[in-house]
Amino acid sequence: MKPTVEAVAREHSLRTVFVNVDDQPELGARYEIQSIPALRLFKNGEIIATSNGSLSKADLEHWLGENGVGKPD
């Protein structure tokens, strides 16, 4: 999913951070990562939306739009 996230992030001028929770288990616990892939959308340092599992580009765009980034489909 990383290439899809990177492409969509570029289109929307979003900053992305990828974390390997095997290497950083404290971050996995802090953000309640239960499955991989897991997405957390932040605004002003606060989580505003979460998604677990793989998303297609269209689904990712829709999820972002539903959460105020771009337009929902």
DSSP file (Angstrom, degrees, kcal/mol; ACC not computed):
  #  RESIDUE AA STRUCTURE BP1 BP2  ACC     N-H-->O    O-->H-N    N-H-->O    O-->H-N    TCO  KAPPA ALPHA  PHI   PSI    X-CA   Y-CA   Z-CA
    1    1 A M     >        0   0    0      0, 0.0     4,-2.6     0, 0.0     3,-0.3   0.000 360.0 360.0 360.0 -17.5    0.0    0.0    0.0
    2    2 A K  H  >  +     0   0    0      1,-0.2     4,-2.7     2,-0.2     5,-0.2   0.893 360.0  49.6 -55.3 -46.6    3.0    2.3    0.5
    3    3 A P  H  > S+     0   0    0      0, 0.0     4,-2.3     0, 0.0    -1,-0.2   0.887 112.4  49.2 -61.7 -36.0    3.2    3.4   -3.2
    4    4 A T  H  > S+     0   0    0     -3,-0.3     4,-2.5     2,-0.2     5,-0.3   0.936 112.1  47.3 -66.4 -46.6   -0.5    4.2   -3.2
    5    5 A V  H  X S+     0   0    0     -4,-2.6     4,-2.7     1,-0.2     5,-0.2   0.923 112.6  50.1 -60.9 -44.3   -0.3    6.2    0.0
    6    6 A E  H  X S+     0   0    0     -4,-2.7     4,-2.1    -5,-0.2    -1,-0.2   0.915 111.6  47.9 -61.7 -43.5    2.8    8.1   -1.3
    7    7 A A  H  X S+     0   0    0     -4,-2.3     4,-2.0    -5,-0.2    -2,-0.2   0.929 114.7  44.6 -64.0 -46.3    1.1    8.9   -4.6
    8    8 A V  H  X S+     0   0    0     -4,-2.5     4,-1.5     1,-0.2    -2,-0.2   0.895 111.3  54.4 -66.0 -39.6   -2.2   10.1   -3.0
    9    9 A A  H  X>S+     0   0    0     -4,-2.7     5,-2.7    -5,-0.3     4,-0.5   0.906 107.9  49.9 -61.4 -42.0   -0.2   12.1   -0.4
   10   10 A R  H ><5S+     0   0    0     -4,-2.1     3,-1.0     1,-0.2    -1,-0.2   0.927 108.3  53.0 -61.4 -44.1    1.7   13.9   -3.2
   11   11 A E  H 3<5S+     0   0    0     -4,-2.0    -1,-0.2     1,-0.2    -2,-0.2   0.807 119.2  35.0 -60.9 -30.6   -1.5   14.8   -4.9
   12   12 A H  H 3<5S-     0   0    0     -4,-1.5    -1,-0.2    -3,-0.2    -2,-0.2   0.302 108.6-118.6-108.0   7.1   -2.9   16.3   -1.7
   13   13 A S  T <<5 +     0   0    0     -3,-1.0     2,-0.3    -4,-0.5    -3,-0.2   0.911  59.4 157.9  53.7  46.4    0.3   17.8   -0.4
   14   14 A L      < -     0   0    0     -5,-2.7     2,-0.4    -6,-0.1    -1,-0.2  -0.749  42.3-126.0 -99.5 147.6    0.1   15.6    2.7
   15   15 A R        -     0   0    0     -2,-0.3     2,-0.3     2,-0.0    -5,-0.0  -0.786  29.3-161.6 -89.5 133.6    3.0   14.6    4.9
   16   16 A T        -     0   0    0     -2,-0.4     2,-0.4   -10,-0.0   -10,-0.0  -0.884  13.3-170.0-118.6 150.2    3.4   10.9    5.4
   17   17 A V        -     0   0    0     -2,-0.3     2,-0.5     2,-0.0    -2,-0.0  -0.994   8.1-158.7-135.8 129.1    5.2    8.8    8.0
   18   18 A F        -     0   0    0     -2,-0.4     2,-0.4     2,-0.0    -2,-0.0  -0.932  10.9-169.6-110.0 130.7    5.7    5.1    7.7
   19   19 A V        -     0   0    0     -2,-0.5     2,-0.9     8,-0.0     3,-0.1  -0.974  20.6-144.7-124.7 130.5    6.4    3.1   10.9
   20   20 A N    >>  -     0   0    0     -2,-0.4     4,-1.8     1,-0.2     3,-0.9  -0.829  14.3-163.1 -88.5 106.3    7.5   -0.5   11.2
   21   21 A V  T 34 S+     0   0    0     -2,-0.9     7,-0.2     1,-0.3    -1,-0.2   0.668  86.2  64.1 -72.0 -14.0    5.7   -1.4   14.4
   22   22 A D  T 34 S+     0   0    0      1,-0.2    -1,-0.3     2,-0.1    -2,-0.0   0.873 112.8  35.6 -69.6 -36.0    7.9   -4.5   14.7
   23   23 A D  T <4 S+     0   0    0     -3,-0.9    -2,-0.2     1,-0.2    -1,-0.2   0.728 129.7  35.3 -85.4 -24.0   10.8   -2.1   15.1
   24   24 A Q    >X  +     0   0    0     -4,-1.8     4,-1.6     1,-0.1     3,-1.0  -0.531  65.8 160.8-127.9  63.9    8.8    0.5   17.1
   25   25 A P  H 3> S+     0   0    0      0, 0.0     4,-2.3     0, 0.0     5,-0.2   0.787  72.3  63.2 -61.2 -27.5    6.3   -1.5   19.2
   26   26 A E  H 3> S+     0   0    0      1,-0.2     4,-2.5     2,-0.2     5,-0.1   0.878 104.1  47.4 -65.8 -35.0    5.7    1.5   21.5
   27   27 A L  H <> S+     0   0    0     -3,-1.0     4,-2.3     2,-0.2    -1,-0.2   0.889 109.3  54.1 -70.7 -38.3    4.3    3.5   18.6
   28   28 A G  H  <>S+     0   0    0     -4,-1.6     5,-3.0    -7,-0.2    -2,-0.2   0.914 113.4  42.6 -59.1 -42.5    2.1    0.5   17.7
   29   29 A A  H ><5S+     0   0    0     -4,-2.3     3,-1.4     3,-0.2    -2,-0.2   0.920 111.6  54.3 -69.2 -44.2    0.7    0.4   21.2
   30   30 A R  H 3<5S+     0   0    0     -4,-2.5    -2,-0.2     1,-0.3    -1,-0.2   0.877 116.9  36.7 -58.5 -39.6    0.3    4.2   21.5
   31   31 A Y  T 3<5S-     0   0    0     -4,-2.3    -1,-0.3    -5,-0.1    -2,-0.2   0.200 111.5-118.4-102.6  15.9   -1.8    4.4   18.3
   32   32 A E  T < 5 -     0   0    0     -3,-1.4     2,-0.6     1,-0.2    -3,-0.2   0.872  40.3-175.8  53.8  47.4   -3.6    1.1   18.9
   33   33 A I      < +     0   0    0     -5,-3.0    -1,-0.2    -6,-0.2     3,-0.1  -0.661  15.0 163.6 -76.6 116.8   -2.3   -0.6   15.8
   34   34 A Q        +     0   0    0     -2,-0.6     2,-0.3     1,-0.3    -1,-0.2   0.660  63.0  16.7-106.4 -25.0   -4.1   -4.0   15.7
   35   35 A S  S    S-     0   0    0     18,-0.0    -1,-0.3     2,-0.0    18,-0.2  -0.956  86.1 -85.1-146.6 162.9   -3.5   -5.0   12.1
   36   36 A I  S    S+     0   0    0     -2,-0.3    18,-0.2     1,-0.1     2,-0.1  -0.957 102.0  37.4-119.2 135.6   -1.2   -4.0    9.2
   37   37 A P  S    S+     0   0    0      0, 0.0    16,-3.4     0, 0.0     2,-0.4   0.569  77.5 169.6 -77.9 154.3   -1.6   -1.9    7.2
   38   38 A A  E     -A   52   0A   0     14,-0.2     2,-0.4    -2,-0.1    14,-0.2  -1.000  16.8-156.9-131.7 133.1   -3.1    0.7    9.5
   39   39 A L  E     -A   51   0A   0     12,-3.6    12,-2.1    -2,-0.4     2,-0.4  -0.903   7.0-172.7-112.2 138.7   -3.7    4.4    8.6
   40   40 A R  E     -A   50   0A   0     -2,-0.4     2,-0.6    10,-0.2    10,-0.2  -0.993  10.1-155.8-129.1 124.0   -4.0    7.2   11.1
   41   41 A L  E     -A   49   0A   0      8,-2.7     7,-3.6    -2,-0.4     8,-1.3  -0.886  15.6-165.0-103.1 123.6   -4.9   10.7    9.8
   42   42 A F  E     -A   47   0A   0     -2,-0.6     2,-0.4     5,-0.3     5,-0.2  -0.804  15.6-176.7-110.8 148.0   -3.8   13.5   12.0
   43   43 A K  E >  S-A   46   0A   0      3,-2.5     3,-1.8    -2,-0.3    -2,-0.0  -0.960  80.4 -10.7-140.1 125.4   -4.8   17.2   12.1
   44   44 A N  T 3  S-     0   0    0     -2,-0.4     3,-0.1     1,-0.3    -1,-0.0   0.858 130.7 -54.3  53.7  38.0   -3.0   19.6   14.5
   45   45 A G  T 3  S+     0   0    0      1,-0.2     2,-0.4     0, 0.0    -1,-0.3   0.464 117.2 107.3  81.1   1.2   -1.4   16.6   16.2
   46   46 A E  E <  S-A   43   0A   0     -3,-1.8    -3,-2.5     0, 0.0     2,-0.4  -0.899  75.2-112.9-115.2 142.3   -4.6   14.7   16.9
   47   47 A I  E     +A   42   0A   0     -2,-0.4    -5,-0.3    -5,-0.2     3,-0.1  -0.581  35.0 172.0 -70.6 125.6   -6.0   11.6   15.2
   48   48 A I  E     +     0   0A   0     -7,-3.6     2,-0.3    -2,-0.4    -6,-0.2   0.574  64.9   9.9-109.2 -15.3   -9.1   12.5   13.3
   49   49 A A  E     -A   41   0A   0     -8,-1.3    -8,-2.7     2,-0.0    -1,-0.3  -0.983  58.9-160.2-160.6 151.7   -9.6    9.2   11.4
   50   50 A T  E     -A   40   0A   0     -2,-0.3     2,-0.3   -10,-0.2   -10,-0.2  -0.958   5.2-176.1-132.5 153.1   -8.4    5.7   11.4
   51   51 A S  E     -A   39   0A   0    -12,-2.1   -12,-3.6    -2,-0.3     2,-0.4  -0.977   7.1-161.6-147.3 137.6   -8.4    2.9    8.8
   52   52 A N  E     +A   38   0A   0     -2,-0.3   -14,-0.2   -14,-0.2   -16,-0.1  -0.972  55.0  25.1-122.5 135.9   -7.3   -0.7    9.2
   53   53 A G  S    S-     0   0    0    -16,-3.4     2,-0.1    -2,-0.4   -14,-0.1  -0.231  97.8 -45.4  99.9 167.4   -6.5   -3.0    6.3
   54   54 A S        -     0   0    0    -18,-0.2     2,-0.4    -2,-0.1    -2,-0.1  -0.437  52.2-164.6 -75.1 142.2   -5.6   -2.4    2.7
   55   55 A L        -     0   0    0     -2,-0.1   -51,-0.1    -4,-0.1     2,-0.1  -0.962  17.6-125.8-124.8 144.0   -7.4    0.3    0.6
   56   56 A S     >  -     0   0    0     -2,-0.4     4,-2.7     1,-0.1     5,-0.2  -0.342  38.1-102.0 -73.1 168.7   -7.4    0.8   -3.1
   57   57 A K  H  > S+     0   0    0      1,-0.2     4,-2.7     2,-0.2     5,-0.2   0.923 125.2  49.9 -59.2 -44.0   -6.5    4.2   -4.4
   58   58 A A  H  > S+     0   0    0      1,-0.2     4,-2.3     2,-0.2    -1,-0.2   0.911 112.1  47.2 -62.4 -42.9  -10.1    5.1   -5.0
   59   59 A D  H  > S+     0   0    0      2,-0.2     4,-2.7     1,-0.2    -1,-0.2   0.888 111.9  50.4 -66.7 -38.3  -11.0    3.9   -1.4
   60   60 A L  H  X S+     0   0    0     -4,-2.7     4,-2.6     2,-0.2    -2,-0.2   0.924 110.7  49.3 -64.3 -44.0   -8.2    5.9    0.1
   61   61 A E  H  X S+     0   0    0     -4,-2.7     4,-2.5     2,-0.2    -2,-0.2   0.909 112.6  48.2 -59.7 -42.9   -9.3    9.0   -1.8
   62   62 A H  H  X S+     0   0    0     -4,-2.3     4,-2.7     2,-0.2    -2,-0.2   0.927 110.3  51.0 -64.6 -45.2  -12.8    8.5   -0.6
   63   63 A W  H  X S+     0   0    0     -4,-2.7     4,-0.9     1,-0.2    -2,-0.2   0.920 112.2  47.1 -58.7 -46.0  -11.6    8.0    3.0
   64   64 A L  H ><>S+     0   0    0     -4,-2.6     5,-2.7     1,-0.2     3,-0.9   0.933 111.6  51.0 -61.6 -45.2   -9.6   11.2    2.9
   65   65 A G  H ><5S+     0   0    0     -4,-2.5     3,-1.6     6,-0.3    -2,-0.2   0.891 106.1  54.3 -60.3 -40.7  -12.5   13.1    1.4
   66   66 A E  H 3<5S+     0   0    0     -4,-2.7    -1,-0.3     1,-0.3    -2,-0.2   0.749 110.3  49.6 -62.4 -22.7  -14.9   11.9    4.1
   67   67 A N  T <<5S-     0   0    0     -4,-0.9    -1,-0.3    -3,-0.9    -2,-0.2   0.061 128.7 -91.3-109.9  23.3  -12.4   13.3    6.6
   68   68 A G  T < 5S+     0   0    0     -3,-1.6     2,-0.6     1,-0.2    -3,-0.2   0.603  90.1 118.0  85.9  12.7  -12.0   16.7    5.0
   69   69 A V  S   <S-     0   0    0     -5,-2.7    -2,-0.2    -6,-0.1    -1,-0.2  -0.942  86.6 -34.7-112.8 111.7   -9.0   16.1    2.7
   70   70 A G  S    S-     0   0    0     -2,-0.6    -2,-0.1   -58,-0.1    -8,-0.0  -0.468 102.4 -44.1  76.2-152.4  -10.0   16.7   -0.9
   71   71 A K        -     0   0    0     -2,-0.1    -6,-0.3    -3,-0.0    -5,-0.2  -0.939  53.0-118.5-118.1 137.6  -13.5   15.8   -2.0
   72   72 A P              0   0    0      0, 0.0   -10,-0.1     0, 0.0    -9,-0.1  -0.449 360.0 360.0 -67.6 148.0  -15.5   12.6   -1.2
   73   73 A D              0   0    0    -15,-0.2   -11,-0.1    -2,-0.1   -14,-0.0   0.488 360.0 360.0 -70.7 360.0  -16.4   10.5   -4.2
